Amino acid sequence: MVALGIFCTLFILIQNPAAAAETGQQEEKEKLSLNARAAVLMDADSGRILYGKNETMAFPMASTTKIMTLIVALEHNEPDQIVMASAGASAMPEVRLGVHEGERYRMEDLYYAMMLESFNDAAMMIAEGTVGSVENFAELMNEKAISLGCTQTYFITPNGLDAADEKGVHSSTAEDMAKIMRYAINNEDFLKITQTADYSFTDCDRKRSFEVHNKNVLLTMMDGVLSGKTGYTADAGYCYVCAVKKDDRTFIAALLGSGWPPHKGYKWSDVQTLLDYGDKNYRYQTIDISKGVPDRQVHVMNGEQDFATVRAKQTNYRFLLSSKDKVHVESVLPGQLEAPVEAGQSVGSIRIFVNGDLTAENDYVTINKIDARYTWMERLLRK
């Protein structure tokens, strides 16, 4: 049992050795030329923001909404599930597949239509086929957003068309959209669908045939693209969210309001600027915290030994760092323990921060078992 009383240690652990040589390069972080009104570059491994512009400000996000639509649908449906087109779905505005009321489609075919061509009627059919209505599906989307830590995101529609209700405006932040993409790329079906260049299908009665083609041109612009989704509405402007692997690093880029017509290409130059910045400035480094977090002695009450040796459970960490990122460690231990103490027992915490943001957590653990100390009378009574 841990007794009351703790002590804490807080110290700077490391400044990257390349800092002096790359000071001028790092200053570029504040000078990126972006057209987007909000942007984020995220490390997909840790979720840490590497670059941000108005990243916590909420804006309409257009069809990048469909990233969440697909994830929710994949987690609730079977691919061969049949969906019938409603009057509402058949009345959706451009861009659209052009479904007719009463037609039936496989759920998986609708996924491709939604993600490759961004068809709004396909998104509505997916929502209605999953839980009966757009409103019920939006509830699932918002619940999922909250579970992913998206605190400033509000979904009303499954297709991202501009919308508002009594609770707010259909909107998100660049940071929240990056969080959603970070989660999505761990789903193999999501990756398979969004990486597909071309896809063909029919309605269930085989009366109509369709071919859809991927509008994410980044797939052909560079190697390593894992996924991406474009978007545009009058309120949102051009939006884009993508995940790109460069060597051993995976970056998430999110852009909201990256220009309006006729500047359709702004999003491609903006995403290239963000990815070039990440590629140029960030490398994985192994950080050894053992010198800063040495073995410690903690007093043990009523034990056969007076002190327990505790040690960091893990001492080597691999972080994506720039030349000026600062890493520090905070350790917290109890003032005393009460016997018996088991070997390998967690008795304290170690938290690692990069530039003040919590990036990793681990424990102090005991090295040896310490039995309780009993008087001769207690020993006799235990027999």
TORKOL-4160 file (C-alpha; in steps of 0.2 Angstrom, whole numbers, padded with zeros to 4 digits, m for minus):
383
<pt num="1" X="0000" Y="0000" Z="0000"/>
<pt num="2" X="0007" Y="0017" Z="m0004"/>
<pt num="3" X="0007" Y="0030" Z="0010"/>
<pt num="4" X="0003" Y="0048" Z="0009"/>
<pt num="5" X="0017" Y="0060" Z="0004"/>
<pt num="6" X="0025" Y="0062" Z="m0013"/>
<pt num="7" X="0041" Y="0070" Z="m0020"/>
<pt num="8" X="0043" Y="0076" Z="m0038"/>
<pt num="9" X="0058" Y="0080" Z="m0048"/>
<pt num="10" X="0057" Y="0091" Z="m0064"/>
<pt num="11" X="0072" Y="0094" Z="m0075"/>
<pt num="12" X="0077" Y="0097" Z="m0093"/>
<pt num="13" X="0083" Y="0081" Z="m0101"/>
<pt num="14" X="0090" Y="0086" Z="m0118"/>
<pt num="15" X="0092" Y="0099" Z="m0131"/>
<pt num="16" X="0096" Y="0091" Z="m0148"/>
<pt num="17" X="0114" Y="0093" Z="m0152"/>
<pt num="18" X="0111" Y="0099" Z="m0170"/>
<pt num="19" X="0102" Y="0115" Z="m0163"/>
<pt num="20" X="0117" Y="0126" Z="m0165"/>
<pt num="21" X="0120" Y="0121" Z="m0183"/>
<pt num="22" X="0102" Y="0122" Z="m0188"/>
<pt num="23" X="0096" Y="0138" Z="m0179"/>
<pt num="24" X="0092" Y="0147" Z="m0195"/>
<pt num="25" X="0083" Y="0133" Z="m0203"/>
<pt num="26" X="0071" Y="0131" Z="m0188"/>
<pt num="27" X="0066" Y="0149" Z="m0189"/>
<pt num="28" X="0057" Y="0144" Z="m0205"/>
<pt num="29" X="0043" Y="0137" Z="m0194"/>
<pt num="30" X="0036" Y="0154" Z="m0191"/>
<pt num="31" X="0038" Y="0159" Z="m0209"/>
<pt num="32" X="0029" Y="0146" Z="m0219"/>
<pt num="33" X="0019" Y="0154" Z="m0233"/>
<pt num="34" X="0002" Y="0146" Z="m0233"/>
<pt num="35" X="m0014" Y="0151" Z="m0242"/>
<pt num="36" X="m0025" Y="0141" Z="m0230"/>
<pt num="37" X="m0034" Y="0150" Z="m0216"/>
<pt num="38" X="m0030" Y="0135" Z="m0205"/>
<pt num="39" X="m0017" Y="0121" Z="m0206"/>
<pt num="40" X="m0008" Y="0108" Z="m0196"/>
<pt num="41" X="0006" Y="0096" Z="m0199"/>
<pt num="42" X="0005" Y="0081" Z="m0186"/>
<pt num="43" X="0017" Y="0067" Z="m0182"/>
<pt num="44" X="0006" Y="0052" Z="m0185"/>
<pt num="45" X="0015" Y="0041" Z="m0172"/>
<pt num="46" X="0013" Y="0053" Z="m0157"/>
<pt num="47" X="0000" Y="0064" Z="m0162"/>
<pt num="48" X="0011" Y="0079" Z="m0159"/>
<pt num="49" X="0008" Y="0095" Z="m0169"/>
<pt num="50" X="0024" Y="0099" Z="m0178"/>
<pt num="51" X="0017" Y="0115" Z="m0186"/>
<pt num="52" X="0001" Y="0124" Z="m0184"/>
<pt num="53" X="m0008" Y="0140" Z="m0191"/>
<pt num="54" X="m0025" Y="0144" Z="m0183"/>
<pt num="55" X="m0025" Y="0125" Z="m0179"/>
<pt num="56" X="m0038" Y="0126" Z="m0165"/>
<pt num="57" X="m0050" Y="0138" Z="m0174"/>
<pt num="58" X="m0066" Y="0130" Z="m0181"/>
<pt num="59" X="m0071" Y="0132" Z="m0199"/>
<pt num="60" X="m0082" Y="0122" Z="m0211"/>
<pt num="61" X="m0073" Y="0107" Z="m0218"/>
<pt num="62" X="m0083" Y="0102" Z="m0233"/>
<pt num="63" X="m0080" Y="0084" Z="m0240"/>
<pt num="64" X="m0066" Y="0080" Z="m0228"/>
<pt num="65" X="m0081" Y="0076" Z="m0217"/>
<pt num="66" X="m0082" Y="0060" Z="m0227"/>
<pt num="67" X="m0066" Y="0053" Z="m0218"/>
<pt num="68" X="m0077" Y="0052" Z="m0202"/>
<pt num="69" X="m0092" Y="0046" Z="m0212"/>
<pt num="70" X="m0081" Y="0031" Z="m0219"/>
<pt num="71" X="m0074" Y="0027" Z="m0202"/>
<pt num="72" X="m0091" Y="0026" Z="m0194"/>
<pt num="73" X="m0098" Y="0016" Z="m0208"/>
<pt num="74" X="m0084" Y="0004" Z="m0208"/>
<pt num="75" X="m0086" Y="0001" Z="m0189"/>
<pt num="76" X="m0105" Y="m0002" Z="m0190"/>
<pt num="77" X="m0108" Y="m0011" Z="m0207"/>
<pt num="78" X="m0105" Y="m0026" Z="m0217"/>
<pt num="79" X="m0098" Y="m0023" Z="m0234"/>
<pt num="80" X="m0112" Y="m0033" Z="m0243"/>
<pt num="81" X="m0126" Y="m0024" Z="m0234"/>
<pt num="82" X="m0139" Y="m0018" Z="m0246"/>
<pt num="83" X="m0145" Y="0000" Z="m0245"/>
<pt num="84" X="m0160" Y="0007" Z="m0254"/>
<pt num="85" X="m0159" Y="0025" Z="m0261"/>
<pt num="86" X="m0172" Y="0037" Z="m0252"/>
<pt num="87" X="m0180" Y="0052" Z="m0260"/>
<pt num="88" X="m0168" Y="0063" Z="m0250"/>
<pt num="89" X="m0153" Y="0054" Z="m0257"/>
<pt num="90" X="m0159" Y="0055" Z="m0274"/>
<pt num="91" X="m0161" Y="0074" Z="m0272"/>
<pt num="92" X="m0144" Y="0078" Z="m0266"/>
<pt num="93" X="m0134" Y="0092" Z="m0276"/>
<pt num="94" X="m0118" Y="0090" Z="m0286"/>
<pt num="95" X="m0107" Y="0081" Z="m0284"/>
<pt num="96" X="m0117" Y="0066" Z="m0285"/>
<pt num="97" X="m0118" Y="0048" Z="m0291"/>
<pt num="98" X="m0136" Y="0051" Z="m0298"/>
<pt num="99" X="m0145" Y="0037" Z="m0289"/>
<pt num="100" X="m0164" Y="0035" Z="m0292"/>
<pt num="101" X="m0176" Y="0033" Z="m0277"/>
<pt num="102" X="m0179" Y="0015" Z="m0274"/>
<pt num="103" X="m0163" Y="0009" Z="m0282"/>
<pt num="104" X="m0152" Y="m0004" Z="m0271"/>
<pt num="105" X="m0133" Y="m0003" Z="m0269"/>
<pt num="106" X="m0120" Y="m0013" Z="m0260"/>
<pt num="107" X="m0113" Y="m0003" Z="m0245"/>
<pt num="108" X="m0095" Y="m0006" Z="m0250"/>
<pt num="109" X="m0099" Y="0001" Z="m0268"/>
<pt num="110" X="m0105" Y="0017" Z="m0260"/>
<pt num="111" X="m0089" Y="0019" Z="m0250"/>
<pt num="112" X="m0079" Y="0020" Z="m0266"/>
<pt num="113" X="m0092" Y="0032" Z="m0274"/>
<pt num="114" X="m0091" Y="0043" Z="m0259"/>
<pt num="115" X="m0072" Y="0043" Z="m0256"/>
<pt num="116" X="m0065" Y="0043" Z="m0274"/>
<pt num="117" X="m0078" Y="0055" Z="m0282"/>
<pt num="118" X="m0085" Y="0063" Z="m0266"/>
<pt num="119" X="m0103" Y="0059" Z="m0271"/>
<pt num="120" X="m0115" Y="0067" Z="m0259"/>
<pt num="121" X="m0129" Y="0055" Z="m0263"/>
<pt num="122" X="m0118" Y="0040" Z="m0259"/>
<pt num="123" X="m0113" Y="0048" Z="m0242"/>
<pt num="124" X="m0132" Y="0051" Z="m0238"/>
<pt num="125" X="m0136" Y="0033" Z="m0243"/>
<pt num="126" X="m0122" Y="0026" Z="m0231"/>
<pt num="127" X="m0129" Y="0036" Z="m0217"/>
<pt num="128" X="m0147" Y="0031" Z="m0219"/>
<pt num="129" X="m0141" Y="0013" Z="m0222"/>
<pt num="130" X="m0131" Y="0012" Z="m0206"/>
<pt num="131" X="m0144" Y="0019" Z="m0193"/>
<pt num="132" X="m0159" Y="0024" Z="m0203"/>
<pt num="133" X="m0157" Y="0043" Z="m0204"/>
<pt num="134" X="m0144" Y="0057" Z="m0207"/>
<pt num="135" X="m0148" Y="0064" Z="m0189"/>
<pt num="136" X="m0144" Y="0047" Z="m0181"/>
<pt num="137" X="m0128" Y="0045" Z="m0191"/>
<pt num="138" X="m0122" Y="0062" Z="m0186"/>
<pt num="139" X="m0124" Y="0057" Z="m0168"/>
<pt num="140" X="m0112" Y="0043" Z="m0171"/>
<pt num="141" X="m0100" Y="0054" Z="m0180"/>
<pt num="142" X="m0100" Y="0066" Z="m0165"/>
<pt num="143" X="m0098" Y="0053" Z="m0152"/>
<pt num="144" X="m0083" Y="0046" Z="m0162"/>
<pt num="145" X="m0076" Y="0063" Z="m0163"/>
<pt num="146" X="m0077" Y="0066" Z="m0144"/>
<pt num="147" X="m0069" Y="0049" Z="m0142"/>
<pt num="148" X="m0054" Y="0054" Z="m0152"/>
<pt num="149" X="m0052" Y="0070" Z="m0143"/>
<pt num="150" X="m0059" Y="0081" Z="m0156"/>
<pt num="151" X="m0066" Y="0095" Z="m0144"/>
<pt num="152" X="m0071" Y="0108" Z="m0157"/>
<pt num="153" X="m0079" Y="0097" Z="m0171"/>
<pt num="154" X="m0098" Y="0097" Z="m0174"/>
<pt num="155" X="m0105" Y="0086" Z="m0188"/>
<pt num="156" X="m0123" Y="0088" Z="m0195"/>
<pt num="157" X="m0121" Y="0080" Z="m0212"/>
<pt num="158" X="m0112" Y="0065" Z="m0218"/>
<pt num="159" X="m0106" Y="0073" Z="m0234"/>
<pt num="160" X="m0100" Y="0090" Z="m0227"/>
<pt num="161" X="m0112" Y="0101" Z="m0236"/>
<pt num="162" X="m0113" Y="0118" Z="m0227"/>
<pt num="163" X="m0126" Y="0116" Z="m0213"/>
<pt num="164" X="m0131" Y="0124" Z="m0197"/>
<pt num="165" X="m0144" Y="0119" Z="m0183"/>
<pt num="166" X="m0149" Y="0125" Z="m0166"/>
<pt num="167" X="m0133" Y="0118" Z="m0159"/>
<pt num="168" X="m0120" Y="0125" Z="m0171"/>
<pt num="169" X="m0112" Y="0125" Z="m0188"/>
<pt num="170" X="m0105" Y="0110" Z="m0197"/>
<pt num="171" X="m0087" Y="0113" Z="m0193"/>
<pt num="172" X="m0070" Y="0107" Z="m0187"/>
<pt num="173" X="m0052" Y="0112" Z="m0184"/>
<pt num="174" X="m0037" Y="0108" Z="m0193"/>
<pt num="175" X="m0030" Y="0099" Z="m0178"/>
<pt num="176" X="m0046" Y="0089" Z="m0175"/>
<pt num="177" X="m0046" Y="0084" Z="m0194"/>
<pt num="178" X="m0028" Y="0078" Z="m0192"/>
<pt num="179" X="m0033" Y="0068" Z="m0177"/>
<pt num="180" X="m0047" Y="0059" Z="m0187"/>
<pt num="181" X="m0036" Y="0055" Z="m0201"/>
<pt num="182" X="m0023" Y="0049" Z="m0189"/>
<pt num="183" X="m0036" Y="0037" Z="m0182"/>
<pt num="184" X="m0042" Y="0032" Z="m0199"/>
<pt num="185" X="m0026" Y="0026" Z="m0207"/>
<pt num="186" X="m0025" Y="0012" Z="m0194"/>
<pt num="187" X="m0040" Y="0004" Z="m0203"/>
<pt num="188" X="m0034" Y="m0007" Z="m0217"/>
<pt num="189" X="m0051" Y="m0006" Z="m0226"/>
<pt num="190" X="m0050" Y="0013" Z="m0225"/>
<pt num="191" X="m0033" Y="0013" Z="m0233"/>
<pt num="192" X="m0038" Y="0001" Z="m0247"/>
<pt num="193" X="m0053" Y="0011" Z="m0252"/>
<pt num="194" X="m0044" Y="0028" Z="m0252"/>
<pt num="195" X="m0029" Y="0022" Z="m0261"/>
<pt num="196" X="m0039" Y="0014" Z="m0275"/>
<pt num="197" X="m0037" Y="0023" Z="m0292"/>
<pt num="198" X="m0052" Y="0017" Z="m0301"/>
<pt num="199" X="m0067" Y="0007" Z="m0296"/>
<pt num="200" X="m0082" Y="m0001" Z="m0306"/>
<pt num="201" X="m0099" Y="m0007" Z="m0299"/>
<pt num="202" X="m0117" Y="m0009" Z="m0303"/>
<pt num="203" X="m0133" Y="m0006" Z="m0294"/>
<pt num="204" X="m0140" Y="m0023" Z="m0286"/>
<pt num="205" X="m0152" Y="m0026" Z="m0301"/>
<pt num="206" X="m0138" Y="m0023" Z="m0313"/>
<pt num="207" X="m0147" Y="m0010" Z="m0323"/>
<pt num="208" X="m0134" Y="0004" Z="m0321"/>
<pt num="209" X="m0115" Y="0003" Z="m0322"/>
<pt num="210" X="m0103" Y="0015" Z="m0314"/>
<pt num="211" X="m0085" Y="0019" Z="m0315"/>
<pt num="212" X="m0077" Y="0031" Z="m0302"/>
<pt num="213" X="m0060" Y="0038" Z="m0302"/>
<pt num="214" X="m0050" Y="0045" Z="m0287"/>
<pt num="215" X="m0049" Y="0064" Z="m0286"/>
<pt num="216" X="m0035" Y="0064" Z="m0274"/>
<pt num="217" X="m0021" Y="0069" Z="m0286"/>
<pt num="218" X="m0008" Y="0068" Z="m0273"/>
<pt num="219" X="m0008" Y="0049" Z="m0275"/>
<pt num="220" X="0001" Y="0053" Z="m0292"/>
<pt num="221" X="0011" Y="0068" Z="m0287"/>
<pt num="222" X="0022" Y="0059" Z="m0274"/>
<pt num="223" X="0027" Y="0043" Z="m0267"/>
<pt num="224" X="0021" Y="0037" Z="m0250"/>
<pt num="225" X="0004" Y="0044" Z="m0250"/>
<pt num="226" X="m0007" Y="0033" Z="m0238"/>
<pt num="227" X="m0023" Y="0042" Z="m0239"/>
<pt num="228" X="m0031" Y="0059" Z="m0243"/>
<pt num="229" X="m0048" Y="0068" Z="m0245"/>
<pt num="230" X="m0052" Y="0084" Z="m0254"/>
<pt num="231" X="m0067" Y="0095" Z="m0251"/>
<pt num="232" X="m0075" Y="0111" Z="m0257"/>
<pt num="233" X="m0090" Y="0122" Z="m0252"/>
<pt num="234" X="m0094" Y="0140" Z="m0254"/>
<pt num="235" X="m0092" Y="0143" Z="m0235"/>
<pt num="236" X="m0077" Y="0131" Z="m0233"/>
<pt num="237" X="m0066" Y="0135" Z="m0248"/>
<pt num="238" X="m0054" Y="0121" Z="m0254"/>
<pt num="239" X="m0050" Y="0109" Z="m0240"/>
<pt num="240" X="m0038" Y="0094" Z="m0239"/>
<pt num="241" X="m0033" Y="0081" Z="m0226"/>
<pt num="242" X="m0019" Y="0068" Z="m0230"/>
<pt num="243" X="m0007" Y="0056" Z="m0223"/>
<pt num="244" X="0010" Y="0053" Z="m0231"/>
<pt num="245" X="0024" Y="0042" Z="m0227"/>
<pt num="246" X="0042" Y="0048" Z="m0229"/>
<pt num="247" X="0055" Y="0035" Z="m0225"/>
<pt num="248" X="0051" Y="0030" Z="m0207"/>
<pt num="249" X="0040" Y="0045" Z="m0204"/>
<pt num="250" X="0022" Y="0047" Z="m0206"/>
<pt num="251" X="0015" Y="0065" Z="m0207"/>
<pt num="252" X="m0003" Y="0070" Z="m0207"/>
<pt num="253" X="m0007" Y="0087" Z="m0215"/>
<pt num="254" X="m0024" Y="0096" Z="m0214"/>
<pt num="255" X="m0029" Y="0112" Z="m0223"/>
<pt num="256" X="m0045" Y="0122" Z="m0221"/>
<pt num="257" X="m0050" Y="0136" Z="m0232"/>
<pt num="258" X="m0035" Y="0134" Z="m0244"/>
<pt num="259" X="m0042" Y="0147" Z="m0257"/>
<pt num="260" X="m0058" Y="0149" Z="m0266"/>
<pt num="261" X="m0061" Y="0148" Z="m0285"/>
<pt num="262" X="m0052" Y="0150" Z="m0296"/>
<pt num="263" X="m0037" Y="0145" Z="m0285"/>
<pt num="264" X="m0041" Y="0126" Z="m0284"/>
<pt num="265" X="m0022" Y="0122" Z="m0284"/>
<pt num="266" X="m0018" Y="0132" Z="m0268"/>
<pt num="267" X="m0021" Y="0116" Z="m0258"/>
<pt num="268" X="m0008" Y="0106" Z="m0267"/>
<pt num="269" X="0005" Y="0119" Z="m0265"/>
<pt num="270" X="0000" Y="0121" Z="m0247"/>
<pt num="271" X="0002" Y="0103" Z="m0243"/>
<pt num="272" X="0018" Y="0102" Z="m0252"/>
<pt num="273" X="0025" Y="0116" Z="m0241"/>
<pt num="274" X="0019" Y="0108" Z="m0225"/>
<pt num="275" X="0027" Y="0091" Z="m0230"/>
<pt num="276" X="0043" Y="0098" Z="m0236"/>
<pt num="277" X="0044" Y="0107" Z="m0219"/>
<pt num="278" X="0042" Y="0091" Z="m0210"/>
<pt num="279" X="0054" Y="0081" Z="m0221"/>
<pt num="280" X="0067" Y="0095" Z="m0219"/>
<pt num="281" X="0066" Y="0098" Z="m0200"/>
<pt num="282" X="0061" Y="0082" Z="m0192"/>
<pt num="283" X="0070" Y="0065" Z="m0189"/>
<pt num="284" X="0068" Y="0051" Z="m0177"/>
<pt num="285" X="0080" Y="0052" Z="m0162"/>
<pt num="286" X="0082" Y="0039" Z="m0148"/>
<pt num="287" X="0082" Y="0048" Z="m0131"/>
<pt num="288" X="0090" Y="0039" Z="m0116"/>
<pt num="289" X="0083" Y="0045" Z="m0099"/>
<pt num="290" X="0093" Y="0034" Z="m0088"/>
<pt num="291" X="0105" Y="0047" Z="m0082"/>
<pt num="292" X="0091" Y="0059" Z="m0078"/>
<pt num="293" X="0080" Y="0046" Z="m0070"/>
<pt num="294" X="0092" Y="0035" Z="m0059"/>
<pt num="295" X="0087" Y="0021" Z="m0048"/>
<pt num="296" X="0080" Y="0028" Z="m0032"/>
<pt num="297" X="0077" Y="0022" Z="m0014"/>
<pt num="298" X="0060" Y="0023" Z="m0006"/>
<pt num="299" X="0057" Y="0020" Z="0012"/>
<pt num="300" X="0046" Y="0004" Z="0016"/>
<pt num="301" X="0036" Y="0004" Z="0032"/>
<pt num="302" X="0035" Y="m0013" Z="0042"/>
<pt num="303" X="0046" Y="m0022" Z="0029"/>
<pt num="304" X="0060" Y="m0034" Z="0032"/>
<pt num="305" X="0070" Y="m0021" Z="0023"/>
<pt num="306" X="0069" Y="m0003" Z="0026"/>
<pt num="307" X="0071" Y="0003" Z="0008"/>
<pt num="308" X="0065" Y="m0003" Z="m0009"/>
<pt num="309" X="0075" Y="0001" Z="m0025"/>
<pt num="310" X="0064" Y="0007" Z="m0039"/>
<pt num="311" X="0069" Y="0009" Z="m0057"/>
<pt num="312" X="0062" Y="0017" Z="m0073"/>
<pt num="313" X="0052" Y="0003" Z="m0082"/>
<pt num="314" X="0058" Y="0010" Z="m0099"/>
<pt num="315" X="0073" Y="0021" Z="m0102"/>
<pt num="316" X="0074" Y="0023" Z="m0121"/>
<pt num="317" X="0062" Y="0032" Z="m0131"/>
<pt num="318" X="0061" Y="0036" Z="m0149"/>
<pt num="319" X="0053" Y="0053" Z="m0154"/>
<pt num="320" X="0052" Y="0063" Z="m0170"/>
<pt num="321" X="0061" Y="0079" Z="m0166"/>
<pt num="322" X="0068" Y="0095" Z="m0174"/>
<pt num="323" X="0084" Y="0103" Z="m0169"/>
<pt num="324" X="0076" Y="0114" Z="m0157"/>
<pt num="325" X="0064" Y="0103" Z="m0148"/>
<pt num="326" X="0067" Y="0102" Z="m0129"/>
<pt num="327" X="0063" Y="0086" Z="m0120"/>
<pt num="328" X="0061" Y="0086" Z="m0101"/>
<pt num="329" X="0056" Y="0073" Z="m0088"/>
<pt num="330" X="0045" Y="0074" Z="m0073"/>
<pt num="331" X="0045" Y="0060" Z="m0061"/>
<pt num="332" X="0034" Y="0057" Z="m0046"/>
<pt num="333" X="0037" Y="0044" Z="m0032"/>
<pt num="334" X="0028" Y="0040" Z="m0016"/>
<pt num="335" X="0036" Y="0046" Z="0000"/>
<pt num="336" X="0035" Y="0029" Z="0007"/>
<pt num="337" X="0028" Y="0011" Z="0004"/>
<pt num="338" X="0020" Y="m0001" Z="0015"/>
<pt num="339" X="0025" Y="m0019" Z="0015"/>
<pt num="340" X="0023" Y="m0031" Z="0008"/>
<pt num="341" X="0030" Y="m0025" Z="m0009"/>
<pt num="342" X="0030" Y="m0036" Z="m0024"/>
<pt num="343" X="0044" Y="m0036" Z="m0037"/>
<pt num="344" X="0039" Y="m0026" Z="m0052"/>
<pt num="345" X="0026" Y="m0017" Z="m0043"/>
<pt num="346" X="0022" Y="0000" Z="m0051"/>
<pt num="347" X="0025" Y="0013" Z="m0037"/>
<pt num="348" X="0027" Y="0030" Z="m0047"/>
<pt num="349" X="0026" Y="0038" Z="m0063"/>
<pt num="350" X="0038" Y="0046" Z="m0076"/>
<pt num="351" X="0031" Y="0058" Z="m0089"/>
<pt num="352" X="0041" Y="0064" Z="m0104"/>
<pt num="353" X="0037" Y="0081" Z="m0112"/>
<pt num="354" X="0042" Y="0088" Z="m0129"/>
<pt num="355" X="0041" Y="0107" Z="m0129"/>
<pt num="356" X="0030" Y="0106" Z="m0114"/>
<pt num="357" X="0017" Y="0094" Z="m0121"/>
<pt num="358" X="0015" Y="0077" Z="m0113"/>
<pt num="359" X="0022" Y="0064" Z="m0126"/>
<pt num="360" X="0025" Y="0048" Z="m0116"/>
<pt num="361" X="0022" Y="0040" Z="m0099"/>
<pt num="362" X="0029" Y="0026" Z="m0090"/>
<pt num="363" X="0031" Y="0019" Z="m0072"/>
<pt num="364" X="0044" Y="0017" Z="m0059"/>
<pt num="365" X="0044" Y="m0001" Z="m0053"/>
<pt num="366" X="0051" Y="m0010" Z="m0038"/>
<pt num="367" X="0067" Y="m0021" Z="m0041"/>
<pt num="368" X="0065" Y="m0034" Z="m0027"/>
<pt num="369" X="0051" Y="m0041" Z="m0017"/>
<pt num="370" X="0050" Y="m0036" Z="0001"/>
<pt num="371" X="0040" Y="m0046" Z="0014"/>
<pt num="372" X="0031" Y="m0038" Z="0029"/>
<pt num="373" X="0040" Y="m0038" Z="0045"/>
<pt num="374" X="0031" Y="m0047" Z="0059"/>
<pt num="375" X="0033" Y="m0048" Z="0078"/>
<pt num="376" X="0035" Y="m0066" Z="0085"/>
<pt num="377" X="0017" Y="m0065" Z="0091"/>
<pt num="378" X="0011" Y="m0061" Z="0074"/>
<pt num="379" X="0021" Y="m0075" Z="0067"/>
<pt num="380" X="0014" Y="m0087" Z="0079"/>
<pt num="381" X="m0004" Y="m0081" Z="0076"/>
<pt num="382" X="m0001" Y="m0083" Z="0057"/>
<pt num="383" X="0004" Y="m0102" Z="0059"/>
